[in-house]
Amino acid sequence: MNHAEYSWKIILQVILMAEKKWINFPMTVNGLTVEARFTENAVEKIFKPFLRKLSELREITDRKIVAYVAAPPAVGKSTLVQFLEDLSRKNLEFTNVRALGMDGFHFPAEYLKSNTIEIDGQKILLNDIKGAPETFDVDALQIKLREVRQEGTDWNIYDRTIHDVVFDAFSVEDDIILIEGNYLLLDEPRWTNIRVLADYTVFVTAEPNFLKERLISRKVQGGKSREEAEKFYLTSDSKNVERILNHSAAANETWELQPDGDFIKHEDDDEEVVIDEVPAEKDSET
């Protein structure tokens, strides 16, 4: 999509936005009070049917259910899954959902600052590409996912006040675990070991130009100049966005974030769900 087409799409979305019924939802995300906003249609036609599906899956299996919401950065994954958790707990028809993030499985800061990776013949410090797939401890995440599917586990978090991982920050014993992350469906070696541990998956897509503006604005709000934010986008964020959008495996459902903040569902993307046992360790890729 070129710039002119994208601009017209935004104008159309603004027009349609006035016709939609929006609902504000006060909630706490990452320790901060925010007011999430979703349309009534998204809640009733996308989010509630999704929670209903997870509840049904829990009823037909004798272990915990693990679901993923995978998406590029700047889609608002943390807010979305926290809202889905809150929604599940306010409706008696749904089994309670526990929302978690995968950011706690970054390698520790000390490791990132002392190890390199070779990219295009050059050695790059991992800390300089923090947030890329190579900066995550995929093996540790795989172990935790296997544990949480069975008896529960202690979950890592990423503390943004110290910019580092906190190991085993809290216990997770819930029947339905909803995990958000950029690379949960990445169709690349080692990450496929993560993908197969989900019982149900959602991929949230969005227009790259829309994500670009959100990512740059987020960096500016964080204290960077517009020039610094654009440079970071070109050297880091844009590469991650492209990798996620172009190299993620198909999900059971695909949702699309619209420029006005609404969600639509790609109805032709639903896949049949088959509940399997946890893949054996010896069958995992290395």
C-alpha positions, -999 to 999 in steps of 0.1 A, spaced: 0 0 0 15 34 -10 13 65 11 -17 80 -8 -37 48 -4 -28 47 33 -39 83 38 -73 76 22 -77 46 44 -71 67 75 -97 93 63 -122 65 57 -115 51 92 -121 85 108 -155 88 90 -165 53 101 -152 59 136 -180 84 143 -205 56 136 -191 31 160 -201 26 196 -170 29 218 -167 18 254 -141 29 278 -126 4 303 -105 17 332 -78 -9 340 -43 -14 353 -15 -24 328 21 -29 339 13 -11 372 -2 19 355 -38 30 354 -50 33 318 -83 37 301 -86 11 273 -112 18 246 -128 -8 224 -159 -9 202 -189 -28 213 -187 -48 181 -151 -59 189 -161 -70 224 -192 -89 214 -181 -103 180 -144 -110 185 -133 -109 221 -162 -128 238 -163 -156 212 -125 -160 217 -129 -163 254 -158 -187 249 -136 -209 226 -108 -210 253 -134 -220 280 -147 -248 257 -112 -261 251 -106 -262 289 -137 -283 294 -126 -310 270 -90 -315 282 -75 -326 315 -48 -300 317 -43 -262 315 -49 -244 282 -22 -221 268 -32 -195 242 -11 -169 224 -17 -134 211 12 -127 188 17 -93 171 43 -67 160 53 -40 185 30 -10 190 -2 -30 185 -11 -27 222 -7 -64 231 -3 -59 269 -35 -38 271 -54 -62 249 -46 -93 269 -51 -76 302 -85 -65 290 -93 -101 279 -83 -113 314 -106 -87 330 -134 -95 307 -131 -132 315 -134 -126 352 -164 -103 349 -185 -129 329 -196 -161 346 -198 -179 313 -160 -179 308 -133 -197 327 -109 -172 343 -80 -162 320 -45 -152 333 -27 -128 310 11 -130 308 39 -115 287 70 -131 272 93 -100 278 105 -116 310 124 -141 289 149 -116 275 184 -126 283 195 -107 315 210 -72 309 245 -84 318 244 -111 292 231 -87 265 259 -63 273 287 -89 271 277 -111 241 276 -105 204 259 -119 173 272 -118 138 249 -100 113 260 -95 77 296 -103 86 297 -78 115 297 -86 152 268 -67 169 264 -64 206 231 -81 216 222 -50 237 222 -29 206 194 -50 191 175 -56 223 140 -67 215 151 -88 184 144 -125 185 180 -133 192 179 -114 225 154 -138 241 162 -170 260 140 -193 239 150 -224 258 140 -209 292 107 -198 277 101 -233 264 107 -249 298 83 -225 315 56 -231 289 59 -269 294 56 -264 332 26 -240 330 7 -264 308 8 -291 335 11 -281 371 18 -244 369 51 -225 374 67 -193 385 68 -167 357 95 -142 348 88 -105 342 107 -76 326 110 -47 351 111 -15 331 123 5 361 156 -14 362 155 -25 325 162 -61 334 146 -95 340 132 -105 373 132 -143 376 102 -162 391 84 -131 400 50 -147 407 33 -181 407 9 -191 378 -16 -218 386 -46 -207 364 -65 -230 341 -62 -208 310 -30 -189 303 -30 -162 277 5 -151 266 13 -121 245 45 -115 226 61 -105 193 76 -138 183 54 -165 197 44 -176 162 77 -168 145 83 -195 119 121 -198 125 143 -224 141 140 -227 179 109 -205 179 89 -233 163 94 -251 196 75 -223 213 47 -222 186 38 -259 191 31 -254 228 0 -233 222 -35 -248 222 -50 -218 204 -34 -188 187 -43 -153 176 -22 -131 153 -29 -94 153 -18 -76 122 -17 -39 112 -6 -17 84 32 -12 86 29 26 81 4 28 110 28 9 132 57 31 121 40 62 133 30 46 166 66 33 172 82 67 165 56 85 186 63 61 215 100 68 214 94 106 213 71 103 243 99 84 260 123 113 256 139 108 222 140 135 195 120 129 164 153 123 145 165 98 171 132 80 171 132 77 133 167 65 133 159 38 158 129 28 138 150 23 107 178 4 124 157 -17 148 119 -15 150 113 -17 113 133 -49 109 114 -65 138 80 -55 124 89 -68 89 102 -101 104 70 -106 124 46 -97 96 63 -118 70 77 -148 89 50 -157 114 31 -190 111 -7 -190 105 -28 -186 136 -62 -200 145 -76 -165 142 -62 -133 127 -74 -99 140 -64 -66 124 -59 -34 143 -74 -5 124 -60 31 124 -88 43 146 -79 16 173 -107 -8 164 -103 -45 157 -117 -66 129 -115 -103 125 -104 -121 93 -133 -145 92 -117 -169 66 -87 -176 88 -102 -198 115 -85 -232 118 -97 -264 134 -83 -269 169 -68 -302 178 -58 -308 214 -26 -328 217 -3 -339 245 28 -318 252 54 -326 226 82 -347 241 115 -330 248 134 -353 224 111 -342 195 120 -305 199 141 -288 173 175 -276 183 
